[in-house]
């Protein structure tokens, strides 16, 4: 390229390049492959080779080009194919094996390969037709993005200056040098409102002005490309994909400031960025855009690349300066600021890569254009590296002010594997995490800071509910403490002390005072440290403490890490996550050996309802199973069901679990339990096992609570349920049905004349919420719980061998509309169908994925299979009909802001509504405890009518305890069982001592030896869950799930990875001996006393 | 230089005036307001790392270090607010938790304000009476005892890095640095080797700035608290630099020698001055001895004096050698004794030589580090005038151009921007010591380059050695007037000797009197004579062959003056009393004079001593 002498020559050159680009687009067949670091890591080189070969083989005349990163890193290798006159069509994850098809179909056959493409890359001028639908800019992934810094990324070949010129590159320089004074450039920059994209957000134009006005010569311009945040790669990608934009930005800055020398400080871990930068610098120098007397304007500027050794602190500007000077990269106090005294004591302007990359656009399109994007105080766009637990990981550029949730759920595509969003860490290891309640926060400098995080340089890490926030804070702290330069005391020592405090907590050694220690050290570090690194090191911890303090306290008080990440606290994630703490690996290991009865015994220690939970448990254990990360989780529930069913005809008499002496003392006391659901029955059982005389009062005709009165028979046959309730009776519990509190007796009577030492209220949550719309009292409107009661009563009656009472709700031939998205709604819908409804519609106000019943995806899938129709994003506004229901008016909803559960709130969408004709309307939109019997003020209740309880499940009246749904609101059986276990311990303690103590339900840890070789089961897939064919379900309440046979159950149990044994190694505890298959003595039981010390591990 | 601007600031409500360019700490301390600090040191650049001097400054978001924050007009500073004190306490608590600050067993420990440990002093000041965070005593921090004169105990280190800055900025030796990062940060020598294996020159500057007992002098460790010590300024007699010393005394013993921050080298000393000059290189001579039956035997002063006087007085010719390592007064006494009593003018300098001293103007040592061009001709300051060598290295660090003109390797070669060779010319005459004598010449081309370098520089300094050819000296006399000169005098007080015409020369005599002082034989031979009297502090080859040995004093037992290479008269203060009533250098001479019939010759010596 000839060295350019004048601005006119530059303009001519750009025009020629633009013209050439247009011609190329109209006439060329071009295959462009993403060759950024991400692309190459994903195999772009192999893909390129495959194209070369295939084009040669088929003798196709096409140009192979390379480009940088367009940002959709998760879809690399990315290939786009452009046919003459058509826009570029982008293909995702193009492996070499796909190349043949692409060449044959798209290049030869001129037909895009639908199933692989993402969309077409729309061109700016209209004369190029779209290559295919959809247009990339219409996809959620791109529609909310706006690209300034990344305007050329993934589009041009970064190694060709012609490509950059073809996109109008260096026209900004032409304008600046040709038409503007230095002051005008600075004024333009200030007017644009660009704030430094390195993270601090200082006004760039103002910084330039300070540097220009500073005395001293020469002046320097430095580009900070020392990107060090874990998981952040914005700067690298821009340098790799569009190095000229940074060089051009630097030349403009140098002109504005009056600098003659520039440095780009780039970490050596970025070899490709360095190579391309050097190439760009050489090209610019050859073109006369760098050097002496640039374009004949008497202004000279050179750029030199300095490689950093990868110290995180060198991103701090004074440390960066020290590093360029050849000293140890350590910050020094400011003032003086680098703009006054920087490199070698001379005025030095330091900006981030993105700030320079945005500069040319500001100069060509004008300050007004830039200031119009984003928010008034944070103009323009922000570039983020979106990583972590989000579907579309990669680079994005969004206008400032976009809600955080839009980035994660629209651009990022939400959380993978249907897990729940927990938090997003912005600002890298010195930033902070923000919870679901902050998803509506606009992403800009000030809003993020106000929310408790920081903008930072652009790292954005999304975490799901499998992440422990204490562990995450510790991870970032570990990084920051290790990267402390060690110069100032607060950072060097404070970081270490902070890390020790957090480590104590994650190791289960934490005490409440550690939280004070953390707060004190953090506050001092933030105010006293020398540089931003030390000042921001406590950021992640403070943010985690601000939003997730409960999690810290759970670690400290209960030695429990709910997300299952803290190794010392988590013996196995399945046990850890089970509300009742059932020792899953132990019974799985026993099932694997065919020792079902022993396995069941272990199960019953913590959950007496194995047959019930084998059928109707959401199996939290499976959602956290580590095997699930490899292929599919262990089918724990089905194994449990098989194991429990083996004991169906072997009645269990629960043993007394305390000493004879203790039992004798306890037997003098009577305890009443109100309600015979899973919480009440479990509490009664555990109290009986401690020697108490327990009476359960049930107001309904049969015991079981929601288990027998709500869960339909096809999910939970009554035979097995009653068998397990009988086990509780065998423990000595007296269950009295048909007696209701408030009607047949009162709380005062129980505690007084009836002679009970304590009362446990386990009354569940049976009162339905009402729709509260016009017409909701009309004939044909039936509450969901009421509906299920009537069906269940019939089932229970039949199970007892009595004739059906024929009181079933009559839905035969009717159109039924069910409102709601919870378990009850789905149960009602499927039951209606079985009772002969003509059509069943489920109406839900949000999206299907947001349904509470989605935690049992199999249920929803089964409902769909059976023909139930779902109407989502609609809300009933009026029940239609004269005397009886004839239909329901549904208002269209749209999703607006996020609520605290990371779901968008539905709000009416315009005036759109329609009518759904139905003869029966069943609202099932939630339940609450029925406390209408309670004299006003007798017991304290919360909003939503749940009982207010203390740590020991104690209500506001001494001696009266509460547990289950009556405390937590509608939950699951296993959660109710957990409450039952705990409340029994609390009641026992209170009766004996009169003290309220936070209960711990401790059972001995059982280590079962390994009998099989994992390797033999490495390739085995999860056992299939056989279901009744849909055709056989019609009109039948037969159980849908068929369960496993013995061989399948044993094989499935052997797929277990035995995390519990690894944990023993980690804790330096002995492993039980590995013994041959079929051998017996592989059980190693720790006494409760011993294991309580290691009770930490669940 | 523009006149210094005065700015008005307010510290703790008190209006004070400060000079622009000062830091808040400097301005406050000039006004008598005490802001504590641990990492800052008046002789070193500020680092702002210990965060002890944090103060509240109006309009600043966070606390700011007083040691780096520049004063500006109208600045409002609060130095002891609740927030500030909390921050200081935090830093101290952090430091006490970091290493093993187990004060009871620390060399720098003391009580209250008398502690030599600045950390301990601060702990007292801020009422730290317990460990807030558990200290890391069990960690096992390394202790580097590889050096002969001092140890580095990392358990006491607070990582203030004063030692590193002292090594860089004062000694310009760049040995010390920092290894690792974060909590693993350690002070290290070179690439994390022991001090002994490093480029450390044992100048000990780091010891002098260490605020705790991390770097401690082996000699003075555990030898007493600061409250029991006297600090006496004097001059080092190790070489012709004559560094200013602050001697730390306790009773009649010298605990250690420290560089005098106010002194001519600004606190800089070398290993010789700081450590070696307090060592005993040989057995001390306590009693006079005479040779009987071929053996030296101890005797009384009278006996020895009589024997010496007889031997010297009875000889046909007598001559004297006097060491350069002594004060002017001693030289005068020896001259008097020879001239007046023994009627001889043969007095030769021992272990020393001064180059021609008339080149002027003479440079001051204080100017060396600020010179922009230093030419070293015919000498090696790193070897013979170490402190000067370090000052030249400091000048190099400040971008001075160093030119070396020598024919052999010197310690400054690595810094040289230009290196020229001297060529040796042998002289026909015999040297005073029966050796072939050379002088060194420089080519005309090199001479003109030499001149050009001094002409181009703003503040050139020429350090020149002995034995250069007259042509070279002549050329130097014609250098531009801005060139300042420093003679590379060999031997501590050779310049003083030169004032009295004492220089190394050949002697030829029957009897010799050798005033060796605390000097030791160093290559230069003393000719054989029929009768030799040696006055010396240490046993040596000289005393072995003497006929009479008279005990002499050590440098710090003497009182007088010396002339250093700056040509300034420097006081040598008596720091300790000698053992066994060993008299001043002139006392035996006076006694011999009396025996030889000239009583009263040195009667006025005692009064002379002060007046010179």
Interface residues (C-beta under 8 A of the other chain):
Chain A: X311 X313 X328 X332 X333 X335 X336 X481 X482 X483 X484 X485 X486 X487 X488 X489 X490 X492 X493 X494 X495 X496 X497 X517 X520 X521 X524 X526 X527 X528 X529 X530 X535
Chain B: X47 X48 X49 X50 X51 X52 X54 X62 X63 X64 X65 X68 X69 X70 X83 X86 X87 X90 X91 X94 X95 X97 X98 X133 X158 X159 X161 X177 X178 X180 X181 X182 X183 X184 X185
